[in-house]
Amino acid sequence: MKYRLSALGVALCLVLSLTASLPAAAVDESTALETIRVLGIMVGDGQGNLNLTSHVTRAQFVTMMTSASGYKDTVGSGYGVSLFKDVKKDHWASEYIKLAVEENWMVGYVDGTFRPDNNITVEEACTALLKLLGYDSASLAGSFPTAQLSKAAAIGLLDDMTASRGETLTRQDCVTLFYNLLVTQNSAGTIYGTTLGYTVTNGEVDYSTLVNADTKGPYVASTGGSLTLPFPSSSATVYYNGTRSSLSAVKQYDVYYYNSNLNTVWVYNNRVTGTLTGVSPSQTAPTSATVSGVSYSIGTSAATYKLSSQGGFSQGDLVSLLLGMNGEIVDVIAAQEGDSSYYGVVVSSEKAASSSATTASSNTSIQVTTQVACTDGTVRTFYHAGSALSAGRLVSVTLNSAGTTVKTMQTRTLSGSVDKNGTSLGKYSFASDVEILDTNGYGGYARIYPSRLAGVALDSDDVFYYTLDANGTIDRLVLNDVTGDTYSYAYVTKSNDTSSGTSTSATYQYIKDGETHSLNSSIVYGVKSGAVALLYEDGQLKNMRQLTAVDLTDLTDLTATSGNKTYQLGEKVQVLLLDSSSGRDYYITTLGEINSSEYSLQGWYDQFGCSAGGRIRIIVATPK
């Protein structure tokens, strides 16, 4: 059977403490396998196969023991000494066998042989590992092999082992045995894995820190997408932007990492191009840089140098940042070394008051500062020539050696249903890293994910724009007010409209995200007390829309029920507690603090015609 590790983003997020209440014996088999593999205790063949059903020889076992000891980085295959007549100095395991004998982990036979090719038995393996743990004959009661097997069972070495006395070990047995070794106490009462510098909590090895510690990088791919790896590329498992791929997908300037024990490479094509507007805290020793209005931490000495006063870049330059797995700057290249494009909607756009250049650039033709919500959900600032653009306009941004160009785009509509798994829209599949942006026409935006659209039917008015990648799958999708997630939501506690002749005014008091706001306006929005959606344009309140109220009879972490109808909760649902005894005061609370048995619940949902809207945005709980 062939075993492979999932993407590093998953590996680094694997938190074994979620199962901390389980004993060591309950550790998942795949977790134990990948732990032993990432530590190099067990490695695959040239094709990466671990051959777990194969039996383990005495020579193979001592190499595993070495990798599971403090000597793991000091011993290797090569010429050693002839300690035994059947282990010549040029035997591939001679150095490992020499170490095992010197440390008294294992011994030879009375006839002067070590018998390296003999399959190792359970009792032989347990005897060796007990010695590695520091248990001597004084700590054992009885004779071999009963004493050794009893002690091994008592300290947990044999937990989950299927092989028994007299049987030879398979590689799968060794996975279990060596994982148990790491979480077992040595003779001094210390968890053995911690003596090697590993983190062991409640009988489990912290796998994420192991992957992180043994993963090398970041590096930058050279011309033609060439990578420098310490293992054959033909046997490498490759993940490109988190998805299983191949080395043929790698391009120049991609950032990559590798783990030799896993024969695995993680490649990231995450490049940000825009105007460099500053570094912090100083140009002498910068630790972060701001490009297109977004700040990024600097993660390598090479990037630090290039962005410093001694490097080749300065404020106002068009640059491309090469980002690593955690979004840090790995390297910096000139923007002209490759065109970059962004798609999105205008959040704000402002033309300079005079003909002088902006402080962001030395280019006197640049007169407009435009903020664009890009399809990846990031708002970027672009400096360009031309006229200011209205908020909500669909635009493309191209950055190359000629500078920055922001263009209004014609819509490219699409209709169809998103399947129930959120993997396709109509006849097109979604790319694994698809970027979806919902917009509301006022500059409001929300980055959403395919699962949010699962089962939703979209017509041509719902889709502003889409692009297809080389595989013919949707990699960017801009929506027109489909989810309702682009709005801010508030609860109006007081609403007062007044008219005097031709003059009108309105006063509103509302709670938004736990804070109380007051608004005196010459615009009458026509909303009453209750939940509303707030629409902003260029940072100014443009409109209010009343939500629809419904009495709730049941509530979960994800849904609310009213009679026979179930509503989805908004991802950022706000919960207010009404204290009617003190003059209708409202307090912010959480879902976990309320229920339908002790409180009367009123939900407010958006009903603006959004295809994927109709979600409960605000809940008001009143004690019964």
C-alpha atoms as one frame of an Amber mdcrd trajectory, in Angstrom:
protein
   0.000   0.000   0.000   1.270   3.492  -0.804   0.971   6.231   1.838   1.241
   9.922   1.115   1.030  13.054   3.261  -1.603  15.668   2.559  -0.763  19.284
   1.755   1.516  21.137   4.156  -1.183  23.714   4.878  -3.201  20.793   6.265
  -0.210  19.223   7.970   0.720  22.389   9.800  -2.858  22.832  10.962  -3.140
  19.282  12.259  -3.662  19.747  15.985  -3.507  16.408  17.717  -4.524  17.979
  21.012  -8.102  17.786  19.748  -7.938  14.151  20.819  -5.889  14.805  23.937
  -8.296  12.849  26.116  -7.494   9.648  24.241  -4.793   7.294  25.501  -1.731
   6.669  23.359  -3.203   3.376  22.149  -6.044   5.279  20.494  -3.763   7.242
  18.152  -4.958   6.909  14.562  -2.845   4.516  12.455  -2.242   7.111   9.735
  -1.092   9.638  12.330   1.416   7.163  13.749   2.577   6.243  10.251   3.183
   9.814   9.124   4.907  10.654  12.425   7.378   7.777  11.994   7.848   8.715
   8.364   8.455  12.432   8.904  11.057  11.607  11.554  12.902   9.428   9.063
  12.564   6.339  11.264  11.022   4.601   8.283  11.516   5.624   4.670  10.011
   4.410   1.433  11.665   2.816  -1.561  12.565   4.652  -4.767   8.871   5.034
  -5.636   7.902   6.152  -2.153   6.267   2.841  -1.211   6.608   1.903   2.462
   5.934  -1.809   1.877   4.281  -2.153   5.271   3.618  -5.880   4.959   7.297
  -6.727   4.489   9.239  -8.218   7.387  12.039  -6.290   9.101  15.582  -7.651
   9.425  17.918  -7.115  12.361  20.027  -4.741  10.255  16.978  -2.711   9.230
  15.813  -2.546  12.829  19.078  -1.053  14.103  18.851   1.665  11.435  15.349
   2.477  12.670  16.626   2.554  16.250  19.402   4.946  15.248  16.884   7.315
  13.617  14.797   7.117  16.806  17.755   8.055  18.994  19.983  11.009  19.712
  22.447   9.622  17.145  20.090  10.097  14.183  22.228  12.787  12.545  25.652
  11.327  13.365  25.580   7.876  11.783  25.110   6.911   8.156  25.718   4.112
   5.725  29.343   3.676   4.663  32.497   1.853   5.577  32.694   0.818   9.201
  34.482  -1.994  10.965  34.095  -5.766  10.856  32.731  -6.545  14.315  31.165
  -9.777  13.086  32.258 -12.278  10.503  28.999 -11.833   8.596  29.125  -8.003
   8.720  32.119  -6.804   6.719  33.218  -3.199   6.954  31.608  -2.416   3.584
  28.199  -3.762   4.664  25.564  -1.063   4.186  24.523  -1.261   7.882  27.958
  -1.746   9.443  28.013   1.708  11.077  24.509   1.233  12.505  25.352  -2.226
  13.824  28.558  -0.889  15.387  26.563   1.806  17.219  23.937  -0.697  18.421
  26.631  -2.969  19.856  28.590  -0.115  21.468  25.400   1.215  23.102  24.473
  -2.338  24.163  21.127  -2.123  22.398  21.795  -5.383  20.566  24.435  -8.126
  20.700  25.690 -10.797  18.362  25.548 -14.559  18.643  28.098 -16.836  20.334
  29.351 -18.026  16.958  30.608 -14.509  16.173  27.782 -13.554  13.820  25.210
 -10.787  13.934  22.891 -12.346  11.365  21.852  -8.966   9.887  19.473 -10.508
   7.364  17.482 -12.511   9.929  13.985 -11.191  10.555  13.735  -9.661  14.022
  11.274 -11.095  16.552   9.015  -9.257  18.954  11.109 -10.222  21.984  14.384
  -9.202  20.322  12.923  -5.822  19.384  11.494  -5.220  22.868  14.803  -6.166
  24.498  16.670  -3.646  22.322  14.174  -0.829  22.892  14.118  -1.389  26.665
  17.896  -0.935  26.658  17.494   2.218  24.586  15.093   3.475  27.268  17.633
   2.759  29.983  16.001  -0.266  31.600  18.656  -2.708  32.839  18.369  -6.268
  34.138  17.696  -4.986  37.674  14.416  -3.461  36.453  13.203  -6.751  34.988
  11.597  -9.600  36.904  12.049 -13.087  35.486  13.983 -14.566  32.601  14.161
 -13.863  28.869  11.893 -13.378  27.052   9.027 -13.272  29.579  10.639 -10.515
  31.636  11.272  -8.297  28.598   7.798  -8.768  27.143   6.136  -8.131  30.520
   8.093  -4.891  31.023   7.421  -3.749  27.467   3.701  -4.324  27.948   3.727
  -2.540  31.311   5.227   0.670  29.949   3.070   0.722  26.785   5.542  -0.437
  24.132   3.203  -3.213  23.008   0.013  -1.124  22.851  -1.900  -1.903  19.636
   0.688  -4.473  18.554  -0.706  -7.435  16.627   2.493  -9.519  16.602   3.097
 -11.694  19.669   5.925 -13.671  21.231   8.022 -15.615  18.754   6.631 -13.816
  15.705   8.715 -11.664  13.417   7.899  -7.985  12.924   6.509  -6.390   9.789
   7.163  -2.765   8.886   3.603  -1.970  10.013   4.423  -3.516  13.420   7.486
  -1.274  13.595   5.351   1.830  12.911   3.292   0.987  15.990   6.291  -0.044
  18.091   8.358   3.082  17.406   5.407   5.441  17.870   4.810   3.786  21.251
   8.512   4.268  21.991   8.228   8.042  21.506   5.361   8.399  23.985   6.726
   5.901  26.565   8.556   6.847  29.768  12.232   5.958  29.975  13.870   4.564
  33.108  14.203   8.090  34.520  10.455   8.676  34.274  10.718  11.081  31.300
   8.687  10.705  28.111  11.256   9.443  25.651  10.195  11.642  22.720  10.765
  14.796  24.758  14.399  13.809  25.337  14.837  14.075  21.547  13.284  17.547
  21.494   9.809  16.533  20.316   6.572  17.789  21.845   4.477  15.026  23.440
   1.157  15.880  25.044  -1.236  13.405  26.638   0.355  10.467  24.909   0.522
  12.005  21.433   3.392  13.450  19.442   2.716  16.941  18.075   2.933  16.079
  14.401   2.637  19.630  13.061   5.841  20.756  14.777   7.685  17.730  13.357
   6.706  18.605   9.794   7.621  22.242  10.345  11.007  21.387  11.871  12.063
  18.994   9.092  10.750  21.050   6.186  13.335  23.119   4.333  12.665  26.392
   2.563  11.599  28.745   1.290  13.418  28.620  -2.051  12.581  30.276  -5.369
  12.248  28.262  -8.586  14.768  29.259 -11.235  14.446  29.526 -15.026  11.974
  27.058 -16.462  10.577  26.220 -13.028  13.686  24.263 -12.049  13.913  23.099
  -8.413  16.942  21.939  -6.445  15.972  18.874  -4.395  18.075  16.429  -2.326
  16.023  13.458  -3.546  15.001  12.181  -6.997  12.334  14.397  -8.514  10.780
  11.323 -10.107   9.747  10.055  -6.665   8.554  13.413  -5.316   5.006  14.041
  -4.200   4.142  17.579  -5.300   1.467  19.962  -4.043   0.880  23.160  -5.990
  -1.011  25.828  -4.042  -2.286  23.050  -1.769  -3.511  20.728  -4.532  -1.837
  17.476  -5.650   0.099  18.238  -8.818   3.395  17.536 -10.592   6.714  19.312
 -11.076   5.683  20.195 -14.631   3.306  22.791 -13.173   6.127  24.744 -11.513
   7.061  28.108 -13.070   9.955  30.469 -12.605   9.670  32.550  -9.405   7.355
  30.062  -7.696   8.227  29.566  -4.023   8.827  26.026  -2.809   9.578  23.950
   0.288  10.546  20.298   0.645  10.720  17.551   3.242  13.341  14.882   2.503
  11.865  12.280   4.837   8.522  12.578   3.079   9.900  13.078  -0.457   7.334
  15.858  -0.657   7.478  19.307  -2.260   5.062  22.168  -1.618   4.981  24.888
  -4.277   3.226  28.256  -4.028   2.442  30.681  -6.810   1.485  33.656  -4.671
   2.713  36.883  -6.192   1.627  40.437  -5.364   2.432  43.191  -7.846   1.970
  46.879  -7.215   3.545  50.138  -6.119   5.995  49.975  -3.225   4.848  52.768
  -0.946   6.998  52.155   2.114   8.963  49.876   4.375   8.904  49.639   8.167
  10.301  50.338  10.699  13.195  51.787   8.664  14.825  51.440   5.289  18.030
  50.449   7.040  16.581  47.254   8.506  13.034  46.735   7.210  10.804  44.008
   8.628   7.716  44.736   6.537   6.825  46.377   3.237   3.650  47.960   1.889
   2.612  47.283  -1.686  -0.732  48.390  -3.151  -1.778  49.566   0.295  -1.286
  46.169   1.961   1.558  45.435   4.392   3.482  42.146   4.294   6.069  40.804
   6.709   9.538  40.175   5.322  10.532  36.539   5.788  14.046  36.170   4.339
  17.381  37.959   4.445  17.350  38.214   0.638  14.072  40.155   0.703  15.305
  42.308   3.591  18.378  43.308   1.592  16.463  44.083  -1.613  13.972  46.287
   0.232  16.609  48.066   2.310  18.450  51.270   1.404  21.239  49.097  -0.001
  18.975  47.111  -2.283  17.721  47.894  -5.738  14.170  49.015  -4.930  12.853
  52.284  -3.570   9.538  53.939  -2.803   7.380  54.410  -5.876   8.768  51.426
  -7.785   6.493  48.819  -9.333   7.532  45.535  -7.755   6.378  41.937  -7.484
   6.548  40.311  -4.065   7.025  36.543  -4.041   5.104  35.283  -1.013   5.643
  32.101   0.980   3.217  29.659   2.540   2.376  32.016   5.400   2.092  35.130
   3.247   5.578  36.419   4.108   7.861  38.066   1.544  10.403  35.532   0.289
  11.888  37.595  -2.563  11.294  40.726  -4.607  11.546  41.142  -8.369  10.867
  44.007 -10.738   7.289  44.086 -12.006   8.450  44.069 -15.618   9.784  40.537
 -15.179   6.197  39.334 -15.607   2.794  40.877 -16.207   0.311  40.699 -13.343
  -3.427  41.182 -13.524  -6.179  41.658 -10.965  -9.954  41.705 -11.297 -12.467
  43.207  -8.912 -14.666  46.174  -8.096 -13.796  49.737  -7.203 -14.139  50.527
  -3.516 -13.018  54.152  -3.870 -11.211  56.279  -6.444  -9.830  59.776  -6.139
  -8.090  62.104  -8.584  -5.231  64.221  -7.255  -6.184  67.843  -6.540  -3.218
  69.209  -8.510  -1.093  68.162 -11.460   1.738  67.124  -9.181   2.555  63.464
  -8.774   1.327  61.436  -5.885   3.688  60.778  -3.013   3.514  57.112  -3.918
   5.389  57.499  -7.172   7.803  59.661  -9.047   5.753  59.249 -12.228   4.089
  62.626 -12.889   1.452  61.038 -15.131  -0.068  59.191 -12.203  -2.983  61.253
 -10.943  -5.543  58.743  -9.625  -5.526  56.616  -6.491  -7.985  53.736  -6.781
  -8.800  51.067  -4.219 -10.001  47.803  -5.730 -11.526  44.851  -3.895  -9.836
  42.037  -5.794 -11.296  38.583  -6.296  -9.109  37.144  -3.525 -10.896  39.463
  -1.062  -7.922  41.814  -0.614  -8.392  45.563  -1.115  -5.387  46.893  -3.030
  -4.458  50.488  -3.823  -3.357  51.284  -7.366  -1.825  54.522  -8.668  -2.544
  55.236 -12.316  -3.290  57.822 -14.967  -6.756  58.721 -16.219  -9.980  59.613
 -14.445 -11.440  58.604 -11.116 -13.821  55.662 -11.226 -17.169  55.258  -9.505
 -17.507  52.863  -6.563 -18.853  49.450  -7.522 -17.482  49.536 -11.061 -16.083
  46.267 -12.390 -12.431  46.744 -13.382  -9.277  44.930 -14.444  -5.838  46.071
 -13.334  -2.715  45.287 -15.362   0.788  45.952 -14.054   3.821  45.624 -16.327
   6.833  47.532 -17.572   4.525  50.214 -19.011   3.057  50.925 -15.578  -0.374
  50.407 -14.017  -3.550  50.377 -16.102  -7.032  50.279 -14.584  -9.811  49.574
 -17.072 -13.572  49.278 -16.812 -14.650  45.808 -17.913 -17.705  44.693 -19.776
 -19.709  42.092 -17.894 -19.273  38.454 -18.796 -22.395  36.732 -17.600 -23.088
  33.117 -16.823 -26.111  31.210 -15.578 -26.690  27.805 -14.083 -26.919  25.995
 -10.773 -24.087  25.361  -8.366 -24.071  21.667  -7.535 -24.850  20.489  -3.996
 -21.164  19.994  -3.218 -20.175  23.461  -4.361 -17.774  22.127  -7.004 -19.287
  23.416 -10.261 -21.459  26.123 -11.795 -23.481  24.990 -14.766 -21.169  23.241
 -17.221 -17.985  24.556 -15.600 -16.155  23.114 -12.619 -14.579  25.374 -10.024
 -10.794  25.382  -9.838  -9.487  24.123  -6.493  -8.253  27.649  -5.672 -11.160
  29.542  -7.230 -11.565  33.145  -6.098 -15.176  34.313  -5.678 -16.147  37.898
  -4.868 -19.694  39.060  -4.182 -20.448  42.766  -4.701 -23.433  45.024  -4.129
 -23.007  47.878  -6.599 -21.943  50.423  -3.954 -18.384  49.202  -3.479 -19.395
  46.687  -0.839 -17.785  43.273  -1.248 -17.323  39.884   0.416 -14.900  37.060
  -0.405 -16.918  33.872  -0.353 -16.201  30.191  -0.980 -17.918  27.639  -3.227
 -19.647  25.871  -0.328 -21.543  29.126   0.349 -23.214  28.757  -3.059 -23.962
  25.032  -2.893 -27.338  24.271  -4.444 -27.972  27.894  -5.510 -29.375  28.681
  -8.966 -27.744  31.741 -10.544 -29.161  33.653 -13.499 -27.262  35.954 -15.852
 -27.954  38.992 -13.646 -26.217  37.286 -10.730 -22.839  36.919 -12.439 -20.824
  40.028 -13.318 -17.720  38.329 -14.625 -15.776  35.065 -14.696 -12.503  33.741
 -16.062 -11.348  30.244 -16.960  -7.904  28.799 -16.327  -5.873  26.629 -18.686
  -7.889  23.583 -17.603 -11.189  25.238 -18.544 -12.327  25.584 -14.922 -13.583
  28.773 -13.287 -10.727  30.414 -11.413 -12.323  33.848 -10.819 -15.970  34.728
 -10.331 -17.478  38.148  -9.572 -21.092  38.075  -8.387 -23.798  40.736  -8.274
 -25.474  40.847  -4.859 -25.974  37.101  -4.532 -25.328  36.340  -0.856 -26.273
  39.417   1.161 -22.887  39.052   2.866 -21.667  42.325   1.365 -23.761  44.459
   3.731 -23.229  45.554   7.307 -26.116  44.747   9.641 -27.381  46.748  12.602
 -30.332  46.923  14.972 -32.220  50.225  15.076 -33.401  50.960  18.627 -34.864
  54.421  17.892 -36.174  55.889  14.644 -37.673  59.375  14.299 -38.607  61.114
  11.044 -39.631  64.803  11.082 -40.954  67.166   8.398 -41.169  70.972   8.432
 -42.409  72.455   5.206 -40.089  71.320   2.480 -37.452  70.243   4.984 -37.141
  66.725   6.286 -34.789  65.164   8.783 -34.398  61.857  10.532 -32.705  60.606
  13.675 -31.617  57.006  14.105 -29.969  55.179  16.965 -28.633  51.729  16.204
 -26.400  48.968  17.532 -23.772  47.557  15.191 -21.278  44.916  16.285 -21.996
  45.679  19.922 -21.486  49.445  19.636 -24.231  52.101  19.765 -24.296  54.772
  17.043 -26.451  57.889  16.550 -27.211  59.381  13.142 -28.826  62.726  12.311
 -29.624  62.772   8.626 -31.385  64.921   6.077 -32.232  61.695   4.296 -35.237
  59.719   5.465 -34.447  56.044   5.012 -37.931  54.850   5.876 -36.884  52.175
   8.393 -38.444  51.489  11.769 -37.052  49.961  14.940 -35.612  46.576  14.152
 -32.797  45.086  12.120 -31.506  46.833   8.996 -28.842  46.412   6.339 -26.442
  49.335   5.966 -25.099  50.212   2.524 -21.965  52.327   2.300 -20.361  54.138
  -0.625 -16.885  55.674  -0.312 -17.142  55.137   3.418 -20.389  57.106   3.729
 -23.784  55.621   4.598 -25.735  55.437   1.366 -28.911  53.621   2.360 -30.695
  51.465   4.933 -32.889  48.494   4.188 -35.269  46.939   6.679 -34.890  43.226
   7.365 -37.790  40.837   7.870 -38.666  39.625  11.381 -39.665  36.094  12.341
 -40.333  34.474  15.723 -37.946  31.574  16.323 -38.904  28.329  18.007 -35.539
  26.581  17.983 -31.893  27.472  17.555 -28.623  25.654  16.796 -25.109  26.865
  16.048 -25.920  26.940  12.315 -29.678  27.210  11.921 -32.804  28.765  13.372
 -36.317  27.318  13.115 -39.646  29.092  12.942 -42.467  26.569  12.962 -41.789
  24.259  10.021 -39.293  26.547   8.298 -35.530  26.457   8.886 -33.218  29.402
   8.238 -29.447  29.400   7.929 -27.633  31.737  10.291 -25.373  34.394   8.835
 -21.710  33.675   9.433 -21.415  36.841  11.567 -24.853  36.709  13.155 -25.248
  39.305  15.908 -27.083  38.360  19.103 -28.691  40.984  21.348 -30.191  40.455
  24.795 -33.165  42.697  25.562 -33.597  43.680  29.199 -37.182  44.905  29.101
 -37.265  45.460  32.855 -34.773  48.347  32.616 -36.375  50.393  29.896 -35.561
  48.234  26.900 -31.778  48.160  27.135 -29.912  45.941  24.667 -26.739  44.037
  25.430 -24.492  42.135  23.078 -24.279  38.390  23.795 -23.489  35.115  22.009
 -25.395  32.147  20.618 -24.097  29.966  23.416 -25.749  32.170  26.032 -29.320
  31.901  24.739 -31.860  29.164  23.998 -35.528  28.816  23.073 -36.599  27.419
  26.460 -35.525  30.409  28.556 -35.837  33.199  25.978 -38.296  34.430  23.425
 -36.280  34.703  20.217 -36.857  37.009  17.291 -34.745  36.631  14.185 -34.256
  39.121  11.377 -33.288  37.927   7.895 -32.412  39.668   4.633 -34.981  39.363
   1.870 -33.659  41.537  -0.942 -33.893  39.023  -3.754 -30.371  37.711  -3.185
 -30.135  34.219  -4.632 -28.191  32.889  -1.641 -29.539  35.355   0.927 -32.417
  34.875   3.334 -30.112  34.274   6.295 -30.709  35.293   9.872 -28.423  38.270
  10.488 -29.578  39.456  13.911 -31.265  37.651  16.816 -32.921  39.432  19.734
 -33.441  37.359  22.872 -35.903  38.410  25.579 -36.053  36.507  28.903 -39.363
  34.717  29.343
